[in-house]
Each structure stands twice: as C-alpha cells, then as structure tokens.
C-alpha cells in the first residue's frame, strides 16, 4: 500500500512508474494499493498472466479510515490479504470490531422467537 496519497487521474502506466520509482517490480504478482487524497477512491494494480489489471473503488458515502496514511513518506508498506478485504469494506482492522447489524425492536416478539436482523 502506498504510504502517501496518490493522484487518481493516473492510469496503469503511471502507477507502474510509481512502483518502479521505489525500486519494486510491478509485475511480481503483488497487489499495489493507491488511495486518493480525499480517501474516497482506491485503485489496486495487479499483474496477471498476460497483462495488468486495475481495480477501482469509489465510495458513495464516507471515506476510508483517516489513519490510512500512517507515515507521510515515499514507498509502499505491506498488508495482509484479510486487512485489504476489511479496508475495501470500510472496516479498519486496527479498531475493535463494531457490529454491522443490530436487532430491530419492531421485529422482536414477546414469545422469544428469533428476530430478523436489520441494518
């Protein structure tokens, strides 16, 4: 993951240039993560057999966690796959787990039946 905000207007060639500028090889099979200054856009760069693949995620609401850029520097830091998945879902892996769903009081019956979970 890039340790600094990236310009989200760049494409695959620009991202490859940023990876090469710090001495890494963008075609080594790793996934390189770039996040914009506003923390609303994320791009992933990955080499697959035959060419580069770029994934683009734009959040409709909210932003990625504010501590996404822990160090203001040049370069990349490593991240585990499960941390990336949590980050893509908008969950910070460093904070205590918050419940995504809560029990709705309108669905609870006095008979002790299981209630539906709602957002």
Biopython code that builds the backbone (N, CA, C, O; Angstrom):
import numpy as np
from Bio.PDB.StructureBuilder import StructureBuilder

atoms = [
    (1, "UNK", "N", (0.838, -1.166, 0.000)),
    (1, "UNK", "CA", (0.000, 0.000, 0.000)),
    (1, "UNK", "C", (0.886, 1.233, 0.000)),
    (1, "UNK", "O", (1.858, 1.321, 0.750)),
    (2, "UNK", "N", (0.527, 2.196, -0.866)),
    (2, "UNK", "CA", (1.300, 3.436, -0.940)),
    (2, "UNK", "C", (1.169, 4.189, 0.378)),
    (2, "UNK", "O", (0.073, 4.287, 0.929)),
    (3, "UNK", "N", (2.269, 4.719, 0.884)),
    (3, "UNK", "CA", (2.274, 5.426, 2.159)),
    (3, "UNK", "C", (1.882, 6.887, 2.019)),
    (3, "UNK", "O", (1.851, 7.620, 3.008)),
    (4, "UNK", "N", (1.588, 7.308, 0.823)),
    (4, "UNK", "CA", (1.238, 8.708, 0.572)),
    (4, "UNK", "C", (0.014, 8.762, -0.331)),
    (4, "UNK", "O", (-0.237, 7.814, -1.074)),
    (5, "UNK", "N", (-0.753, 9.848, -0.285)),
    (5, "UNK", "CA", (-1.892, 9.969, -1.199)),
    (5, "UNK", "C", (-1.413, 10.001, -2.648)),
    (5, "UNK", "O", (-0.358, 10.558, -2.951)),
    (6, "UNK", "N", (-2.194, 9.401, -3.533)),
    (6, "UNK", "CA", (-1.829, 9.318, -4.944)),
    (6, "UNK", "C", (-2.783, 10.138, -5.794)),
    (6, "UNK", "O", (-3.925, 10.389, -5.409)),
    (7, "UNK", "N", (-2.301, 10.547, -6.943)),
    (7, "UNK", "CA", (-3.128, 11.238, -7.927)),
    (7, "UNK", "C", (-3.976, 10.184, -8.628)),
    (7, "UNK", "O", (-3.436, 9.310, -9.307)),
    (8, "UNK", "N", (-5.271, 10.254, -8.477)),
    (8, "UNK", "CA", (-6.155, 9.230, -9.027)),
    (8, "UNK", "C", (-6.426, 9.415, -10.512)),
    (8, "UNK", "O", (-7.158, 8.620, -11.102)),
    (9, "UNK", "N", (-5.856, 10.444, -11.132)),
    (9, "UNK", "CA", (-6.037, 10.628, -12.575)),
    (9, "UNK", "C", (-5.082, 9.764, -13.382)),
    (9, "UNK", "O", (-5.269, 9.601, -14.587)),
    (10, "UNK", "N", (-4.063, 9.208, -12.740)),
    (10, "UNK", "CA", (-3.091, 8.398, -13.478)),
    (10, "UNK", "C", (-3.669, 7.025, -13.782)),
    (10, "UNK", "O", (-4.559, 6.539, -13.084)),
    (11, "UNK", "N", (-3.155, 6.422, -14.816)),
    (11, "UNK", "CA", (-3.608, 5.105, -15.225)),
    (11, "UNK", "C", (-2.594, 4.039, -14.861)),
    (11, "UNK", "O", (-1.784, 4.215, -13.951)),
    (12, "UNK", "N", (-2.648, 2.944, -15.575)),
    (12, "UNK", "CA", (-1.778, 1.794, -15.297)),
    (12, "UNK", "C", (-0.309, 2.174, -15.454)),
    (12, "UNK", "O", (0.510, 1.823, -14.604)),
    (13, "UNK", "N", (0.033, 2.877, -16.516)),
    (13, "UNK", "CA", (1.443, 3.233, -16.736)),
    (13, "UNK", "C", (1.970, 4.153, -15.643)),
    (13, "UNK", "O", (3.108, 3.993, -15.203)),
    (14, "UNK", "N", (1.175, 5.102, -15.204)),
    (14, "UNK", "CA", (1.593, 5.996, -14.127)),
    (14, "UNK", "C", (1.787, 5.257, -12.811)),
    (14, "UNK", "O", (2.722, 5.533, -12.060)),
    (15, "UNK", "N", (0.884, 4.310, -12.545)),
    (15, "UNK", "CA", (1.019, 3.514, -11.318)),
    (15, "UNK", "C", (2.266, 2.637, -11.368)),
    (15, "UNK", "O", (2.988, 2.511, -10.379)),
    (16, "UNK", "N", (2.509, 2.036, -12.524)),
    (16, "UNK", "CA", (3.724, 1.225, -12.681)),
    (16, "UNK", "C", (4.968, 2.084, -12.461)),
    (16, "UNK", "O", (5.943, 1.633, -11.861)),
    (17, "UNK", "N", (4.929, 3.322, -12.950)),
    (17, "UNK", "CA", (6.052, 4.239, -12.749)),
    (17, "UNK", "C", (6.275, 4.544, -11.278)),
    (17, "UNK", "O", (7.418, 4.621, -10.828)),
    (18, "UNK", "N", (5.190, 4.720, -10.518)),
    (18, "UNK", "CA", (5.332, 4.974, -9.079)),
    (18, "UNK", "C", (5.921, 3.771, -8.359)),
    (18, "UNK", "O", (6.728, 3.925, -7.443)),
    (19, "UNK", "N", (5.522, 2.585, -8.767)),
    (19, "UNK", "CA", (6.050, 1.370, -8.140)),
    (19, "UNK", "C", (7.528, 1.215, -8.476)),
    (19, "UNK", "O", (8.336, 0.894, -7.605)),
    (20, "UNK", "N", (7.880, 1.440, -9.733)),
    (20, "UNK", "CA", (9.281, 1.314, -10.150)),
    (20, "UNK", "C", (10.168, 2.375, -9.509)),
    (20, "UNK", "O", (11.351, 2.126, -9.274)),
    (21, "UNK", "N", (9.617, 3.557, -9.221)),
    (21, "UNK", "CA", (10.422, 4.648, -8.662)),
    (21, "UNK", "C", (10.955, 4.332, -7.269)),
    (21, "UNK", "O", (11.926, 4.948, -6.829)),
    (22, "UNK", "N", (10.345, 3.394, -6.576)),
    (22, "UNK", "CA", (10.837, 2.999, -5.253)),
    (22, "UNK", "C", (11.598, 1.670, -5.302)),
    (22, "UNK", "O", (11.902, 1.085, -4.262)),
    (23, "UNK", "N", (11.902, 1.199, -6.507)),
    (23, "UNK", "CA", (12.725, 0.012, -6.668)),
    (23, "UNK", "C", (11.972, -1.308, -6.638)),
    (23, "UNK", "O", (12.588, -2.361, -6.471)),
    (24, "UNK", "N", (10.667, -1.277, -6.793)),
    (24, "UNK", "CA", (9.882, -2.514, -6.826)),
    (24, "UNK", "C", (9.485, -2.849, -8.251)),
    (24, "UNK", "O", (9.502, -1.987, -9.129)),
    (25, "UNK", "N", (9.125, -4.112, -8.478)),
    (25, "UNK", "CA", (8.718, -4.576, -9.791)),
    (25, "UNK", "C", (7.200, -4.747, -9.804)),
    (25, "UNK", "O", (6.680, -5.599, -9.084)),
    (26, "UNK", "N", (6.473, -3.959, -10.606)),
    (26, "UNK", "CA", (5.010, -4.071, -10.607)),
    (26, "UNK", "C", (4.491, -5.381, -11.191)),
    (26, "UNK", "O", (3.319, -5.712, -11.011)),
    (27, "UNK", "N", (5.337, -6.126, -11.880)),
    (27, "UNK", "CA", (4.913, -7.391, -12.485)),
    (27, "UNK", "C", (5.311, -8.596, -11.641)),
    (27, "UNK", "O", (5.413, -9.705, -12.165)),
    (28, "UNK", "N", (5.540, -8.396, -10.344)),
    (28, "UNK", "CA", (5.960, -9.511, -9.494)),
    (28, "UNK", "C", (4.798, -10.306, -8.903)),
    (28, "UNK", "O", (5.024, -11.252, -8.149)),
    (29, "UNK", "N", (3.560, -9.940, -9.231)),
    (29, "UNK", "CA", (2.392, -10.670, -8.741)),
    (29, "UNK", "C", (1.772, -10.065, -7.495)),
    (29, "UNK", "O", (0.724, -10.530, -7.046)),
    (30, "UNK", "N", (2.394, -9.037, -6.923)),
    (30, "UNK", "CA", (1.824, -8.377, -5.747)),
    (30, "UNK", "C", (0.689, -7.454, -6.165)),
    (30, "UNK", "O", (0.592, -7.053, -7.324)),
    (31, "UNK", "N", (-0.157, -7.129, -5.217)),
    (31, "UNK", "CA", (-1.229, -6.160, -5.435)),
    (31, "UNK", "C", (-0.759, -4.842, -4.838)),
    (31, "UNK", "O", (-0.443, -4.778, -3.651)),
    (32, "UNK", "N", (-0.712, -3.793, -5.649)),
    (32, "UNK", "CA", (-0.289, -2.467, -5.201)),
    (32, "UNK", "C", (-1.524, -1.601, -5.023)),
    (32, "UNK", "O", (-2.360, -1.509, -5.922)),
    (33, "UNK", "N", (-1.640, -0.961, -3.855)),
    (33, "UNK", "CA", (-2.826, -0.208, -3.473)),
    (33, "UNK", "C", (-2.504, 1.276, -3.488)),
    (33, "UNK", "O", (-1.499, 1.712, -2.926)),
    (34, "UNK", "N", (-3.370, 2.049, -4.137)),
    (34, "UNK", "CA", (-3.238, 3.502, -4.206)),
    (34, "UNK", "C", (-4.542, 4.118, -3.724)),
    (34, "UNK", "O", (-5.619, 3.696, -4.145)),
    (35, "UNK", "N", (-4.457, 5.108, -2.847)),
    (35, "UNK", "CA", (-5.638, 5.799, -2.330)),
    (35, "UNK", "C", (-5.462, 7.286, -2.598)),
    (35, "UNK", "O", (-4.368, 7.830, -2.445)),
    (36, "UNK", "N", (-6.552, 7.940, -3.001)),
    (36, "UNK", "CA", (-6.522, 9.364, -3.301)),
    (36, "UNK", "C", (-6.458, 10.224, -2.055)),
    (36, "UNK", "O", (-6.662, 9.745, -0.939)),
    (37, "UNK", "N", (-6.173, 11.498, -2.258)),
    (37, "UNK", "CA", (-6.030, 12.449, -1.175)),
    (37, "UNK", "C", (-7.316, 12.595, -0.363)),
    (37, "UNK", "O", (-7.261, 12.774, 0.853)),
    (38, "UNK", "N", (-8.463, 12.521, -1.021)),
    (38, "UNK", "CA", (-9.744, 12.665, -0.328)),
    (38, "UNK", "C", (-10.162, 11.396, 0.402)),
    (38, "UNK", "O", (-11.128, 11.423, 1.166)),
    (39, "UNK", "N", (-9.465, 10.288, 0.190)),
    (39, "UNK", "CA", (-9.749, 8.981, 0.785)),
    (39, "UNK", "C", (-11.109, 8.440, 0.380)),
    (39, "UNK", "O", (-11.712, 7.671, 1.128)),
    (40, "UNK", "N", (-11.603, 8.827, -0.793)),
    (40, "UNK", "CA", (-12.869, 8.288, -1.312)),
    (40, "UNK", "C", (-12.640, 7.301, -2.446)),
    (40, "UNK", "O", (-13.539, 6.534, -2.790)),
    (41, "UNK", "N", (-11.451, 7.313, -3.026)),
    (41, "UNK", "CA", (-11.151, 6.483, -4.195)),
    (41, "UNK", "C", (-9.938, 5.606, -3.893)),
    (41, "UNK", "O", (-8.958, 6.057, -3.302)),
    (42, "UNK", "N", (-10.026, 4.350, -4.310)),
    (42, "UNK", "CA", (-8.919, 3.410, -4.166)),
    (42, "UNK", "C", (-8.729, 2.678, -5.489)),
    (42, "UNK", "O", (-9.697, 2.270, -6.131)),
    (43, "UNK", "N", (-7.474, 2.518, -5.886)),
    (43, "UNK", "CA", (-7.141, 1.730, -7.069)),
    (43, "UNK", "C", (-6.164, 0.639, -6.664)),
    (43, "UNK", "O", (-5.246, 0.863, -5.874)),
    (44, "UNK", "N", (-6.381, -0.545, -7.221)),
    (44, "UNK", "CA", (-5.494, -1.676, -7.000)),
    (44, "UNK", "C", (-4.862, -2.052, -8.330)),
    (44, "UNK", "O", (-5.555, -2.157, -9.342)),
    (45, "UNK", "N", (-3.568, -2.251, -8.333)),
    (45, "UNK", "CA", (-2.838, -2.647, -9.535)),
    (45, "UNK", "C", (-2.275, -4.038, -9.313)),
    (45, "UNK", "O", (-1.620, -4.301, -8.305)),
    (46, "UNK", "N", (-2.532, -4.924, -10.260)),
    (46, "UNK", "CA", (-2.096, -6.313, -10.128)),
    (46, "UNK", "C", (-1.698, -6.848, -11.498)),
    (46, "UNK", "O", (-2.376, -6.604, -12.497)),
    (47, "UNK", "N", (-0.593, -7.578, -11.527)),
    (47, "UNK", "CA", (-0.162, -8.237, -12.756)),
    (47, "UNK", "C", (-0.719, -9.642, -12.791)),
    (47, "UNK", "O", (-0.500, -10.429, -11.870)),
    (48, "UNK", "N", (-1.437, -9.958, -13.849)),
    (48, "UNK", "CA", (-1.900, -11.317, -14.086)),
    (48, "UNK", "C", (-1.272, -11.789, -15.386)),
    (48, "UNK", "O", (-0.713, -10.995, -16.143)),
    (49, "UNK", "N", (-1.366, -13.053, -15.630)),
    (49, "UNK", "CA", (-0.781, -13.614, -16.845)),
    (49, "UNK", "C", (-1.350, -12.879, -18.054)),
    (49, "UNK", "O", (-2.553, -12.927, -18.307)),
    (50, "UNK", "N", (-0.501, -12.218, -18.781)),
    (50, "UNK", "CA", (-0.922, -11.541, -19.998)),
    (50, "UNK", "C", (-1.093, -10.041, -19.881)),
    (50, "UNK", "O", (-1.228, -9.364, -20.900)),
    (51, "UNK", "N", (-1.093, -9.498, -18.673)),
    (51, "UNK", "CA", (-1.226, -8.054, -18.570)),
    (51, "UNK", "C", (-1.625, -7.577, -17.183)),
    (51, "UNK", "O", (-1.834, -8.364, -16.259)),
    (52, "UNK", "N", (-1.723, -6.260, -17.075)),
    (52, "UNK", "CA", (-2.081, -5.630, -15.804)),
    (52, "UNK", "C", (-3.597, -5.561, -15.657)),
    (52, "UNK", "O", (-4.331, -5.435, -16.637)),
    (53, "UNK", "N", (-4.042, -5.646, -14.414)),
    (53, "UNK", "CA", (-5.440, -5.477, -14.073)),
    (53, "UNK", "C", (-5.510, -4.345, -13.055)),
    (53, "UNK", "O", (-4.746, -4.318, -12.090)),
    (54, "UNK", "N", (-6.437, -3.407, -13.279)),
    (54, "UNK", "CA", (-6.611, -2.307, -12.344)),
    (54, "UNK", "C", (-8.043, -2.354, -11.819)),
    (54, "UNK", "O", (-9.000, -2.344, -12.593)),
    (55, "UNK", "N", (-8.177, -2.404, -10.502)),
    (55, "UNK", "CA", (-9.478, -2.358, -9.846)),
    (55, "UNK", "C", (-9.670, -0.955, -9.299)),
    (55, "UNK", "O", (-8.725, -0.335, -8.811)),
    (56, "UNK", "N", (-10.889, -0.463, -9.380)),
    (56, "UNK", "CA", (-11.194, 0.901, -8.983)),
    (56, "UNK", "C", (-12.397, 0.860, -8.050)),
    (56, "UNK", "O", (-13.435, 0.292, -8.391)),
    (57, "UNK", "N", (-12.258, 1.459, -6.878)),
    (57, "UNK", "CA", (-13.384, 1.519, -5.947)),
    (57, "UNK", "C", (-13.579, 2.964, -5.513)),
    (57, "UNK", "O", (-12.651, 3.616, -5.035)),
    (58, "UNK", "N", (-14.805, 3.452, -5.690)),
    (58, "UNK", "CA", (-15.171, 4.800, -5.245)),
    (58, "UNK", "C", (-16.290, 4.655, -4.230)),
    (58, "UNK", "O", (-17.317, 4.036, -4.509)),
    (59, "UNK", "N", (-16.090, 5.221, -3.064)),
    (59, "UNK", "CA", (-17.105, 5.158, -2.024)),
    (59, "UNK", "C", (-18.198, 6.177, -2.314)),
    (59, "UNK", "O", (-17.907, 7.330, -2.631)),
    (60, "UNK", "N", (-19.438, 5.760, -2.207)),
    (60, "UNK", "CA", (-20.567, 6.666, -2.394)),
    (60, "UNK", "C", (-20.774, 7.536, -1.163)),
    (60, "UNK", "O", (-21.151, 8.702, -1.273)),
    (61, "UNK", "N", (-20.525, 6.960, 0.012)),
    (61, "UNK", "CA", (-20.656, 7.704, 1.257)),
    (61, "UNK", "C", (-19.436, 7.433, 2.112)),
    (61, "UNK", "O", (-18.873, 6.339, 2.074)),
    (62, "UNK", "N", (-19.031, 8.419, 2.874)),
    (62, "UNK", "CA", (-17.926, 8.248, 3.804)),
    (62, "UNK", "C", (-16.574, 8.239, 3.115)),
    (62, "UNK", "O", (-16.457, 8.527, 1.924)),
    (63, "UNK", "N", (-15.569, 7.904, 3.884)),
    (63, "UNK", "CA", (-14.187, 7.861, 3.402)),
    (63, "UNK", "C", (-13.491, 6.655, 4.026)),
    (63, "UNK", "O", (-13.959, 6.084, 5.011)),
    (64, "UNK", "N", (-12.374, 6.287, 3.432)),
    (64, "UNK", "CA", (-11.551, 5.261, 4.044)),
    (64, "UNK", "C", (-10.983, 5.826, 5.342)),
    (64, "UNK", "O", (-10.924, 7.042, 5.521)),
    (65, "UNK", "N", (-10.577, 4.965, 6.221)),
    (65, "UNK", "CA", (-10.121, 5.345, 7.561)),
    (65, "UNK", "C", (-9.073, 6.467, 7.488)),
    (65, "UNK", "O", (-8.192, 6.422, 6.630)),
    (66, "UNK", "N", (-9.154, 7.474, 8.375)),
    (66, "UNK", "CA", (-8.222, 8.604, 8.311)),
    (66, "UNK", "C", (-6.772, 8.237, 8.587)),
    (66, "UNK", "O", (-5.872, 8.967, 8.173)),
    (67, "UNK", "N", (-6.525, 7.145, 9.263)),
    (67, "UNK", "CA", (-5.136, 6.772, 9.552)),
    (67, "UNK", "C", (-4.575, 5.827, 8.496)),
    (67, "UNK", "O", (-3.658, 5.051, 8.768)),
    (68, "UNK", "N", (-5.129, 5.897, 7.297)),
    (68, "UNK", "CA", (-4.673, 5.031, 6.213)),
    (68, "UNK", "C", (-3.230, 5.365, 5.810)),
    (68, "UNK", "O", (-2.472, 4.492, 5.387)),
    (69, "UNK", "N", (-2.869, 6.644, 5.950)),
    (69, "UNK", "CA", (-1.501, 7.080, 5.670)),
    (69, "UNK", "C", (-0.811, 7.322, 7.006)),
    (69, "UNK", "O", (-0.742, 8.457, 7.477)),
    (70, "UNK", "N", (-0.305, 6.267, 7.607)),
    (70, "UNK", "CA", (0.312, 6.393, 8.924)),
    (70, "UNK", "C", (1.595, 7.207, 8.874)),
    (70, "UNK", "O", (1.887, 7.979, 9.788)),
    (71, "UNK", "N", (2.345, 7.035, 7.819)),
    (71, "UNK", "CA", (3.599, 7.771, 7.667)),
    (71, "UNK", "C", (3.534, 8.560, 6.376)),
    (71, "UNK", "O", (3.154, 8.036, 5.329)),
    (72, "UNK", "N", (3.902, 9.806, 6.462)),
    (72, "UNK", "CA", (3.977, 10.613, 5.243)),
    (72, "UNK", "C", (5.355, 10.389, 4.640)),
    (72, "UNK", "O", (6.316, 11.059, 5.017)),
    (73, "UNK", "N", (5.452, 9.479, 3.733)),
    (73, "UNK", "CA", (6.725, 9.159, 3.122)),
    (73, "UNK", "C", (6.519, 8.644, 1.722)),
    (73, "UNK", "O", (5.405, 8.608, 1.200)),
    (74, "UNK", "N", (7.612, 8.250, 1.137)),
    (74, "UNK", "CA", (7.577, 7.691, -0.203)),
    (74, "UNK", "C", (7.801, 6.197, -0.062)),
    (74, "UNK", "O", (8.649, 5.755, 0.714)),
    (75, "UNK", "N", (7.041, 5.431, -0.810)),
    (75, "UNK", "CA", (7.216, 3.994, -0.779)),
    (75, "UNK", "C", (5.912, 3.274, -0.493)),
    (75, "UNK", "O", (4.833, 3.866, -0.497)),
    (76, "UNK", "N", (6.043, 1.994, -0.247)),
    (76, "UNK", "CA", (4.896, 1.136, -0.013)),
    (76, "UNK", "C", (5.123, 0.368, 1.272)),
    (76, "UNK", "O", (6.261, 0.104, 1.661)),
    (77, "UNK", "N", (4.026, 0.010, 1.931)),
    (77, "UNK", "CA", (4.104, -0.865, 3.094)),
    (77, "UNK", "C", (3.294, -2.115, 2.779)),
    (77, "UNK", "O", (2.342, -2.069, 2.000)),
    (78, "UNK", "N", (3.669, -3.208, 3.377)),
    (78, "UNK", "CA", (2.973, -4.460, 3.088)),
    (78, "UNK", "C", (1.701, -4.556, 3.920)),
    (78, "UNK", "O", (1.584, -3.948, 4.984)),
    (79, "UNK", "N", (0.755, -5.331, 3.410)),
    (79, "UNK", "CA", (-0.530, -5.509, 4.058)),
    (79, "UNK", "C", (-0.993, -6.930, 3.785)),
    (79, "UNK", "O", (-0.816, -7.449, 2.683)),
    (80, "UNK", "N", (-1.582, -7.554, 4.788)),
    (80, "UNK", "CA", (-2.109, -8.903, 4.593)),
    (80, "UNK", "C", (-3.394, -8.844, 3.775)),
    (80, "UNK", "O", (-4.045, -7.802, 3.702)),
    (81, "UNK", "N", (-3.754, -9.966, 3.160)),
    (81, "UNK", "CA", (-4.943, -10.038, 2.308)),
    (81, "UNK", "C", (-6.214, -9.751, 3.113)),
    (81, "UNK", "O", (-7.090, -9.029, 2.638)),
    (82, "UNK", "N", (-6.325, -10.301, 4.312)),
    (82, "UNK", "CA", (-7.530, -10.072, 5.113)),
    (82, "UNK", "C", (-7.660, -8.603, 5.526)),
    (82, "UNK", "O", (-8.776, -8.098, 5.641)),
    (83, "UNK", "N", (-6.544, -7.915, 5.749)),
    (83, "UNK", "CA", (-6.589, -6.484, 6.044)),
    (83, "UNK", "C", (-7.083, -5.693, 4.836)),
    (83, "UNK", "O", (-7.830, -4.724, 4.982)),
    (84, "UNK", "N", (-6.664, -6.109, 3.650)),
    (84, "UNK", "CA", (-7.127, -5.444, 2.430)),
    (84, "UNK", "C", (-8.631, -5.620, 2.252)),
    (84, "UNK", "O", (-9.328, -4.673, 1.888)),
    (85, "UNK", "N", (-9.129, -6.817, 2.506)),
    (85, "UNK", "CA", (-10.562, -7.070, 2.369)),
    (85, "UNK", "C", (-11.347, -6.203, 3.352)),
    (85, "UNK", "O", (-12.363, -5.617, 2.978)),
    (86, "UNK", "N", (-10.893, -6.113, 4.594)),
    (86, "UNK", "CA", (-11.559, -5.258, 5.570)),
    (86, "UNK", "C", (-11.525, -3.800, 5.141)),
    (86, "UNK", "O", (-12.519, -3.085, 5.270)),
    (87, "UNK", "N", (-10.388, -3.363, 4.634)),
    (87, "UNK", "CA", (-10.249, -1.983, 4.173)),
    (87, "UNK", "C", (-11.206, -1.683, 3.032)),
    (87, "UNK", "O", (-11.816, -0.614, 2.998)),
    (88, "UNK", "N", (-11.343, -2.618, 2.097)),
    (88, "UNK", "CA", (-12.250, -2.429, 0.968)),
    (88, "UNK", "C", (-13.708, -2.350, 1.427)),
    (88, "UNK", "O", (-14.526, -1.698, 0.778)),
    (89, "UNK", "N", (-14.033, -3.005, 2.533)),
    (89, "UNK", "CA", (-15.388, -2.976, 3.073)),
    (89, "UNK", "C", (-15.627, -1.782, 3.981)),
    (89, "UNK", "O", (-16.744, -1.576, 4.456)),
    (90, "UNK", "N", (-14.577, -0.985, 4.228)),
    (90, "UNK", "CA", (-14.726, 0.199, 5.066)),
    (90, "UNK", "C", (-14.547, -0.060, 6.540)),
    (90, "UNK", "O", (-14.961, 0.750, 7.370)),
    (91, "UNK", "N", (-13.937, -1.180, 6.878)),
    (91, "UNK", "CA", (-13.712, -1.537, 8.276)),
    (91, "UNK", "C", (-12.219, -1.423, 8.558)),
    (91, "UNK", "O", (-11.405, -2.021, 7.855)),
    (92, "UNK", "N", (-11.861, -0.662, 9.577)),
    (92, "UNK", "CA", (-10.463, -0.532, 9.943)),
    (92, "UNK", "C", (-10.027, -1.758, 10.729)),
    (92, "UNK", "O", (-10.652, -2.087, 11.737)),
    (93, "UNK", "N", (-8.971, -2.445, 10.296)),
    (93, "UNK", "CA", (-8.541, -3.639, 11.013)),
    (93, "UNK", "C", (-7.902, -3.325, 12.358)),
    (93, "UNK", "O", (-7.724, -4.240, 13.162)),
    (94, "UNK", "N", (-7.549, -2.072, 12.641)),
    (94, "UNK", "CA", (-6.858, -1.707, 13.879)),
    (94, "UNK", "C", (-7.815, -1.421, 15.041)),
    (94, "UNK", "O", (-7.400, -1.478, 16.198)),
    (95, "UNK", "N", (-9.084, -1.115, 14.760)),
    (95, "UNK", "CA", (-10.011, -0.766, 15.831)),
    (95, "UNK", "C", (-10.833, -1.988, 16.228)),
    (95, "UNK", "O", (-10.896, -2.976, 15.497)),
    (96, "UNK", "N", (-11.459, -1.902, 17.398)),
    (96, "UNK", "CA", (-12.303, -3.003, 17.866)),
    (96, "UNK", "C", (-13.450, -3.209, 16.891)),
    (96, "UNK", "O", (-13.972, -2.243, 16.333)),
    (97, "UNK", "N", (-13.836, -4.424, 16.688)),
    (97, "UNK", "CA", (-14.873, -4.776, 15.725)),
    (97, "UNK", "C", (-16.215, -4.188, 16.149)),
    (97, "UNK", "O", (-16.661, -4.388, 17.279)),
    (98, "UNK", "N", (-16.838, -3.478, 15.253)),
    (98, "UNK", "CA", (-18.165, -2.938, 15.506)),
    (98, "UNK", "C", (-19.182, -3.826, 14.816)),
    (98, "UNK", "O", (-18.903, -4.400, 13.764)),
    (99, "UNK", "N", (-20.351, -3.937, 15.405)),
    (99, "UNK", "CA", (-21.400, -4.762, 14.815)),
    (99, "UNK", "C", (-22.007, -4.035, 13.631)),
    (99, "UNK", "O", (-22.387, -2.869, 13.745)),
    (100, "UNK", "N", (-22.101, -4.704, 12.510)),
    (100, "UNK", "CA", (-22.701, -4.109, 11.316)),
    (100, "UNK", "C", (-24.215, -4.118, 11.398)),
    (100, "UNK", "O", (-24.872, -3.256, 10.813)),
    (101, "UNK", "N", (-24.775, -5.073, 12.110)),
    (101, "UNK", "CA", (-26.225, -5.226, 12.186)),
    (101, "UNK", "C", (-26.663, -5.169, 13.638)),
    (101, "UNK", "O", (-25.918, -5.562, 14.535)),
    (102, "UNK", "N", (-27.847, -4.691, 13.862)),
    (102, "UNK", "CA", (-28.400, -4.681, 15.208)),
    (102, "UNK", "C", (-29.815, -5.242, 15.157)),
    (102, "UNK", "O", (-30.456, -5.243, 14.106)),
    (103, "UNK", "N", (-30.285, -5.709, 16.278)),
    (103, "UNK", "CA", (-31.629, -6.281, 16.335)),
    (103, "UNK", "C", (-32.641, -5.154, 16.304)),
    (103, "UNK", "O", (-32.559, -4.204, 17.083)),
    (104, "UNK", "N", (-33.581, -5.270, 15.411)),
    (104, "UNK", "CA", (-34.618, -4.258, 15.282)),
    (104, "UNK", "C", (-35.691, -4.498, 16.332)),
    (104, "UNK", "O", (-36.171, -5.622, 16.484)),
    (105, "UNK", "N", (-36.075, -3.445, 17.063)),
    (105, "UNK", "CA", (-37.069, -3.595, 18.129)),
    (105, "UNK", "C", (-38.469, -3.857, 17.568)),
    (105, "UNK", "O", (-39.299, -4.449, 18.259)),
    (106, "UNK", "N", (-38.746, -3.438, 16.356)),
    (106, "UNK", "CA", (-40.083, -3.657, 15.802)),
    (106, "UNK", "C", (-40.320, -5.104, 15.395)),
    (106, "UNK", "O", (-41.470, -5.515, 15.236)),
    (107, "UNK", "N", (-39.257, -5.885, 15.222)),
    (107, "UNK", "CA", (-39.408, -7.280, 14.837)),
    (107, "UNK", "C", (-39.359, -8.238, 16.025)),
    (107, "UNK", "O", (-39.590, -9.436, 15.864)),
    (108, "UNK", "N", (-39.058, -7.718, 17.216)),
    (108, "UNK", "CA", (-38.935, -8.569, 18.386)),
    (108, "UNK", "C", (-40.336, -8.877, 18.920)),
    (108, "UNK", "O", (-41.151, -7.973, 19.100)),
    (109, "UNK", "N", (-40.605, -10.156, 19.170)),
    (109, "UNK", "CA", (-41.889, -10.584, 19.723)),
    (109, "UNK", "C", (-41.667, -11.088, 21.137)),
    (109, "UNK", "O", (-40.580, -11.568, 21.462)),
    (110, "UNK", "N", (-42.654, -10.988, 21.957)),
    (110, "UNK", "CA", (-42.544, -11.387, 23.354)),
    (110, "UNK", "C", (-42.432, -12.894, 23.534)),
    (110, "UNK", "O", (-42.096, -13.350, 24.627)),
    (111, "UNK", "N", (-42.697, -13.667, 22.519)),
    (111, "UNK", "CA", (-42.677, -15.125, 22.640)),
    (111, "UNK", "C", (-41.275, -15.695, 22.619)),
    (111, "UNK", "O", (-41.108, -16.907, 22.759)),
    (112, "UNK", "N", (-40.268, -14.865, 22.450)),
    (112, "UNK", "CA", (-38.904, -15.349, 22.433)),
    (112, "UNK", "C", (-38.450, -15.884, 21.094)),
    (112, "UNK", "O", (-37.406, -16.531, 21.008)),
    (113, "UNK", "N", (-39.218, -15.625, 20.041)),
    (113, "UNK", "CA", (-38.823, -16.066, 18.706)),
    (113, "UNK", "C", (-37.610, -15.272, 18.242)),
    (113, "UNK", "O", (-37.369, -14.153, 18.693)),
    (114, "UNK", "N", (-36.866, -15.865, 17.349)),
    (114, "UNK", "CA", (-35.733, -15.161, 16.777)),
    (114, "UNK", "C", (-36.225, -14.018, 15.911)),
    (114, "UNK", "O", (-37.194, -14.165, 15.167)),
    (115, "UNK", "N", (-35.576, -12.911, 16.006)),
    (115, "UNK", "CA", (-35.978, -11.754, 15.203)),
    (115, "UNK", "C", (-35.042, -11.601, 14.016)),
    (115, "UNK", "O", (-33.914, -12.093, 14.027)),
    (116, "UNK", "N", (-35.519, -10.925, 13.015)),
    (116, "UNK", "CA", (-34.695, -10.642, 11.844)),
    (116, "UNK", "C", (-33.700, -9.563, 12.189)),
    (116, "UNK", "O", (-33.985, -8.675, 12.993)),
    (117, "UNK", "N", (-32.551, -9.637, 11.589)),
    (117, "UNK", "CA", (-31.560, -8.592, 11.771)),
    (117, "UNK", "C", (-31.772, -7.527, 10.713)),
    (117, "UNK", "O", (-32.088, -7.833, 9.563)),
    (118, "UNK", "N", (-31.600, -6.299, 11.102)),
    (118, "UNK", "CA", (-31.790, -5.214, 10.156)),
    (118, "UNK", "C", (-30.599, -4.284, 10.208)),
    (118, "UNK", "O", (-29.823, -4.302, 11.163)),
    (119, "UNK", "N", (-30.464, -3.491, 9.200)),
    (119, "UNK", "CA", (-29.381, -2.512, 9.148)),
    (119, "UNK", "C", (-29.657, -1.373, 10.044)),
    (119, "UNK", "O", (-28.851, -0.447, 10.131)),
]
sb = StructureBuilder()
sb.init_structure("model")
sb.init_model(0)
sb.init_chain("A")
sb.init_seg("    ")
for serial, (resi, resn, name, xyz) in enumerate(atoms, 1):
    if name == "N":
        sb.init_residue(resn, " ", resi, " ")
    sb.init_atom(name, np.array(xyz, "f"), 0.0, 1.0, " ", f" {name:<3s}", serial, name[0])
structure = sb.get_structure()
